[in-house]
């Protein structure tokens, strides 16, 4: 039984300051588009929030079938499924590529700047990574950032730093801090009102961003038609297609927080008379029906068009875009780097965008990404075995 009333949707999120700000922004947008319905925000502390010291790539999965990023989502999804929440708001980059059974992505809002940025310690004069003296220490909790930047800047040192953004900035600016700078996501800094601390953006070819970075995803109980309908008014299909391609790529690479996969996508809508051949032949994917799980989002059904009744043929909107995706996989020490730049593909649906990401991932594997990922997986299994052995010893000692 949902905790909400008939005209109320309870929005769940993590307790961190950034999560609360992002979620309130989504709740306000939903309330404005669905008056007089209300969208109160409630929060909970997840296991990933409680462990603020262990480097992300060393965290064992909370759910052994999912990468470590499920540490931020599993408890929230449990609350969603048992009715405490009606919808969840996530930073899309923190969500495993395989959604928990019984849940679904129902909307992505318009993406903010997905790039990372160089943030220098207050009082230092440097305006870019190129200006830093050799041996300068850069703080980040992301193995992806360390891998790519170690390759581009072998003269710099990288050290783990976790915690919420305010905590990390405090650690950076402390007089006794060993750090000269941090690498942080632009979107999070801007949402927190700390955009003035951004020194310089980082992008291809130096640093490609994380899958889904800058996008906010809304997760609901599978088949919740009422909540789907409310979300149709705030979703952004261009973001859904771009992120669909990125998440398809990451899913095929079987990546999580510990896998250094970088990506960049752009999307350009084509005019109705454009005759450029599509990447996939017509009929590659089944035509959507009234029961299709993606009918309510991804831009194929206008937000003002009612959802079709059972047996009714949906009045779909035709879209054609050029989707440009480039991606890389880099070894954790930066010594090996595989980049794939296939050029733009003409895509006509969210399903095609996702498939395009998967196809690009397969090409990355043939170019050498598989070998890099095998080493990373071997290291992960060794860490997991060591953690299980230590846990068994502790359990035996306490028996």
C-alpha positions in Angstrom: 0.0 0.0 0.0 1.5 3.4 -1.0 2.2 6.0 1.6 0.7 8.6 -0.7 -2.9 9.8 -0.9 -4.8 9.7 -4.2 -3.5 13.1 -5.2 -0.1 12.8 -3.7 3.1 11.2 -4.9 5.9 10.6 -2.3 9.3 11.2 -3.8 12.2 9.3 -2.3 15.9 10.1 -2.4 19.2 9.8 -0.6 19.9 12.1 2.3 22.9 13.9 0.8 22.6 17.7 0.3 23.0 17.3 -3.5 20.5 14.5 -3.7 17.9 16.6 -1.8 18.5 19.7 -4.0 18.2 17.6 -7.2 15.1 15.8 -5.9 13.4 19.0 -4.8 14.0 20.5 -8.2 12.3 17.5 -9.9 9.4 17.5 -7.4 8.8 21.2 -8.0 8.8 20.6 -11.8 6.3 17.8 -11.3 4.1 19.8 -9.1 4.0 22.7 -11.5 3.1 20.4 -14.4 0.5 18.3 -12.5 -1.4 20.8 -10.2 -3.1 20.2 -7.9 -1.2 17.0 -7.2 1.6 17.3 -4.6 5.0 15.7 -4.6 6.5 15.7 -1.0 10.1 14.7 -0.7 11.3 12.1 1.8 14.9 10.8 2.2 16.9 7.9 3.6 20.6 7.2 4.2 21.9 4.4 2.0 24.8 2.1 2.6 26.9 4.0 0.0 26.3 7.2 2.0 27.3 5.6 5.3 30.6 4.4 3.9 32.4 7.6 3.0 36.0 6.3 3.3 36.4 3.3 1.1 37.5 4.1 -2.5 34.6 3.5 -4.9 36.5 0.8 -6.9 37.1 -1.2 -3.7 33.5 -1.3 -2.5 32.0 -4.7 -2.6 28.5 -4.8 -4.2 25.6 -4.5 -1.8 23.8 -6.8 -4.2 26.3 -9.4 -5.5 24.6 -9.4 -8.9 25.1 -5.7 -9.4 28.1 -3.4 -9.5 29.1 -1.3 -6.5 26.8 1.5 -7.5 23.9 -0.5 -6.2 25.1 0.6 -2.7 23.2 3.9 -3.5 20.0 2.4 -4.9 19.1 -1.0 -3.4 17.6 0.3 -0.2 15.7 3.0 -2.0 14.3 0.5 -4.4 13.2 -1.7 -1.6 11.3 1.3 -0.1 9.8 2.0 -3.6 8.6 -1.6 -4.0 7.0 -1.8 -0.5 5.1 1.4 -1.1 6.9 3.9 1.1 7.8 5.9 -2.0 6.0 6.4 -5.3 9.0 7.5 -7.3 12.8 7.8 -6.8 15.1 10.5 -8.2 18.7 9.4 -8.9 21.8 10.9 -10.4 21.7 8.7 -13.5 25.4 7.9 -13.3 24.8 6.2 -9.9 22.2 3.7 -11.2 23.2 0.2 -12.2 22.5 -0.6 -15.9 20.2 -3.5 -14.9 17.1 -2.1 -13.2 15.8 -4.1 -10.2 12.9 -6.4 -11.1 9.6 -4.7 -10.4 11.1 -1.2 -11.1 11.4 0.8 -14.3 12.9 4.1 -15.5 9.9 6.3 -16.2 11.6 9.6 -17.2 14.8 11.4 -17.6 14.8 15.2 -17.2 16.7 17.5 -19.5 20.4 16.9 -19.0 22.7 19.4 -17.5 26.3 19.8 -18.6 27.8 16.3 -18.3 31.4 17.2 -18.3 33.9 17.1 -15.4 35.9 20.1 -14.3 39.2 21.0 -12.8 38.7 22.8 -9.4 41.8 24.4 -8.0 42.5 25.0 -4.3 41.6 28.5 -3.1 44.6 30.8 -3.3 46.5 28.9 -6.0 46.9 30.7 -9.4 46.6 27.7 -11.7 43.9 27.8 -14.4 44.3 24.3 -15.9 45.9 20.9 -15.3 48.6 21.9 -17.7 49.8 24.6 -15.4 50.2 22.4 -12.3 53.8 21.6 -11.2 55.0 18.0 -11.6 54.0 16.0 -8.5 50.9 18.0 -7.7 48.2 15.8 -6.0 44.7 15.7 -7.6 41.8 14.4 -5.5 39.0 12.2 -7.0 37.1 9.1 -6.0 36.6 8.0 -9.6 38.7 5.3 -11.2 37.5 6.5 -14.6 39.0 10.0 -14.0 42.2 8.6 -12.6 42.7 6.2 -15.5 42.2 8.8 -18.3 44.0 11.6 -16.5 47.0 9.4 -15.6 47.4 8.8 -19.3 47.2 12.5 -20.2 49.2 13.8 -17.2 51.7 11.2 -16.1 53.6 13.9 -14.2 50.7 14.4 -11.7 49.6 12.3 -8.7 46.1 11.2 -8.0 44.7 10.3 -4.6 41.3 9.1 -3.4 38.9 11.6 -2.0 35.3 10.9 -1.1 32.5 12.6 0.8 29.8 15.0 -0.2 30.8 18.0 -2.3 31.0 20.5 0.6 33.2 18.0 2.5 35.5 17.5 -0.4 35.9 21.3 -1.0 36.6 21.7 2.7 39.3 19.1 2.5 40.8 20.7 -0.6 41.0 24.2 0.8 42.3 23.3 4.3 45.7 24.9 4.9 47.4 21.5 5.5 45.7 19.9 2.5 48.0 17.8 0.3 45.7 18.5 -2.7 46.2 21.1 -5.3 42.9 20.5 -7.1 39.9 18.2 -7.4 38.1 16.8 -10.4 34.3 17.2 -10.0 31.2 16.9 -12.1 30.0 20.3 -13.4 26.3 19.5 -13.0 26.6 18.7 -9.3 28.6 21.9 -8.5 26.2 24.1 -10.4 23.1 22.5 -8.7 24.7 23.1 -5.3 25.3 26.8 -6.2 29.1 26.3 -6.3 29.6 27.0 -10.0 31.9 29.8 -9.2 34.5 27.3 -7.9 34.8 25.6 -11.4 38.2 26.5 -12.8 38.1 24.8 -16.2 35.9 22.2 -17.9 37.5 18.9 -19.0 36.4 17.0 -22.1 37.5 14.9 -25.0 40.3 14.1 -25.7 41.6 14.7 -22.2 38.7 13.3 -20.1 35.4 11.7 -21.3 32.6 11.8 -18.8 30.7 9.0 -17.0 27.7 7.3 -18.5 24.6 9.2 -17.6 26.5 12.0 -15.9 24.5 15.3 -15.7 21.1 13.5 -16.1 18.5 12.9 -13.4 16.5 9.7 -13.7 13.1 9.0 -12.2 12.4 5.4 -11.2 8.9 4.0 -10.4 7.2 0.7 -9.7 6.8 -1.2 -13.0 3.4 -0.7 -14.6 2.4 2.3 -12.4 0.3 4.0 -15.0 -0.7 6.9 -12.7 2.9 7.9 -12.0 3.9 7.4 -15.6 1.3 9.8 -16.7 2.5 12.5 -14.3 6.1 12.1 -15.5 5.3 12.4 -19.2 5.0 16.2 -18.7 8.6 16.7 -17.5 10.6 14.1 -19.4 13.1 15.0 -22.1 13.3 12.5 -24.9 16.6 13.8 -26.3 18.2 13.1 -22.9 16.5 9.7 -22.8 17.9 8.7 -26.2 21.4 9.9 -25.4 21.5 8.2 -22.1 19.9 5.1 -23.5 22.8 4.7 -25.9 25.3 5.3 -23.1 23.7 2.9 -20.7 23.4 0.3 -23.5 27.1 0.6 -24.1 28.0 0.3 -20.4 25.6 -2.7 -19.9 27.3 -4.5 -22.8 30.7 -3.8 -21.2 29.3 -5.0 -17.9 30.6 -1.9 -16.2 30.0 -0.3 -12.8 31.8 2.3 -10.7 35.0 0.4 -10.9 35.2 0.2 -14.7 37.0 3.2 -16.4 34.5 3.7 -19.2 34.3 7.3 -20.7 31.7 8.4 -23.1 30.4 11.5 -25.0 27.2 11.8 -27.0 25.5 14.5 -29.0 22.1 14.4 -30.7 20.8 16.5 -33.6 17.2 16.2 -34.7 16.8 15.8 -38.5 14.1 17.5 -40.6 11.2 15.5 -41.8 12.5 15.5 -45.4 15.9 14.2 -44.6 16.7 11.1 -46.6 19.8 9.8 -44.8 19.5 6.0 -44.4 18.7 4.9 -40.8 21.2 2.8 -38.9 18.7 0.0 -38.5 16.2 -1.3 -41.1 12.5 -0.7 -40.5 11.0 -3.6 -38.5 14.2 -4.3 -36.6 12.3 -3.7 -33.4 8.6 -4.6 -32.9 6.1 -1.7 -33.3 5.1 -0.3 -29.9 1.7 -1.3 -28.6 -0.5 0.1 -25.8 1.4 -2.2 -23.4 4.9 -1.3 -24.4 6.9 -0.3 -21.3 8.7 2.6 -23.1 5.5 4.0 -24.7 5.1 6.7 -22.1 8.6 8.1 -22.5 11.3 8.4 -25.2 9.4 11.0 -27.3 7.3 8.7 -29.5 4.0 9.7 -27.9 3.4 13.4 -27.4 2.8 14.4 -23.8 -0.5 15.9 -24.6 -1.7 12.6 -26.3 -3.6 10.3 -23.9 -2.1 6.9 -23.3 -3.9 4.4 -25.5 -6.4 1.9 -24.1 -6.0 -1.8 -24.3 -6.1 -2.9 -27.9 -5.8 0.7 -29.2 -3.0 1.5 -31.7 -0.8 4.3 -30.4 -0.6 7.5 -32.5 3.2 7.6 -32.6 5.3 10.6 -33.4 8.0 10.0 -36.0 11.5 11.2 -35.1 14.9 11.0 -36.8 18.1 12.1 -35.2 21.8 11.9 -35.8 23.3 10.4 -32.7 27.1 10.8 -32.3 28.7 8.5 -29.7 32.3 8.1 -28.9 33.6 6.0 -26.0 36.8 4.7 -24.4 38.0 2.1 -22.0 41.2 2.8 -20.1 43.3 0.5 -17.8 43.3 1.7 -14.2 46.9 2.9 -14.5 46.3 4.7 -17.8 48.8 2.5 -19.7 46.3 1.0 -22.1 43.5 3.0 -23.8 41.0 1.9 -26.4 38.9 4.6 -28.1 36.1 4.1 -30.6 34.7 6.9 -32.7 32.2 5.5 -35.3 30.7 8.8 -36.3 27.0 9.8 -36.2 24.3 7.2 -36.8 20.8 8.0 -37.9 18.4 6.7 -35.1 14.6 6.7 -35.1 13.7 5.4 -31.6 15.0 4.9 -28.0 15.4 1.2 -28.7 17.6 1.9 -31.6 19.7 4.3 -29.5 20.2 1.6 -26.9 21.1 -0.9 -29.5 23.6 1.5 -31.1 25.3 1.8 -27.7 25.5 -2.0 -27.4 26.9 -2.3 -30.9 29.6 0.3 -30.1 30.5 -1.6 -27.0 31.0 -4.7 -29.1 33.4 -2.8 -31.3 35.3 -1.5 -28.3 35.7 -5.1 -27.2 37.2 -6.2 -30.6 39.6 -3.3 -30.5 41.1 -4.4 -27.2 38.7 -3.3 -24.4 38.0 -7.0 -23.5 41.5 -7.5 -22.3 41.4 -4.4 -20.1 38.1 -5.4 -18.6 39.3 -8.9 -17.9 42.2 -7.6 -15.8 39.8 -5.3 -13.9 37.4 -8.2 -13.3 40.2 -10.4 -12.1 41.3 -7.7 -9.6 37.7 -7.2 -8.4 37.3 -10.9 -7.8 40.5 -11.0 -5.8 39.4 -8.1 -3.6 36.0 -9.7 -3.1 37.6 -13.0 -2.1 39.9 -11.2 0.3 37.0 -9.4 1.9 35.0 -12.6 2.3 38.0 -14.3 3.9 38.5 -11.5 6.4 34.7 -11.5 7.2 34.9 -15.3 7.8 37.8 -14.8 10.2 35.9 -12.1 12.1 32.8 -14.2 12.3 34.8 -17.2 13.6 36.5 -15.0 16.3 33.2 -13.7 17.5 31.5 -17.1 17.6 
